[in-house]
């Protein structure tokens, strides 16, 4: 059974930093792209960053200046380093992993999300 688990969320003041982690485990044959999304209250889920198996990172919008995605292929883990956090970064952050599982099916798996709250 494939499992995607995020961690590292929490409460932080504006200007602070957090590092999110997402680990994929269980019946993984090949792990391809990994993604971070976020969903703020009352808003649609949006893409934050993505990274290929070879480490090519992409950032839609302006988050690249403050957020950095990276991965450790040996650990099947992706990270999101978030610096200079702003109130508007408050959201549930979700990890998505595209992989081939032990049934030879290639699909996307989502984690349950981790809450990031930026507050004074």
Buried (B, 14 or more C-beta within 10 A) or exposed (E): EBEBBBBBBEEBEEEBEBEBBBBBEEEBEEBEBBBBBBBBEEEEBEBBBBBEBEEEBEBEEEBEEBBBBBBEEEEBBBBBBBEEBEEEBBBBBBBBBBBBBEEEEEEEBBBEBBEBBBEE
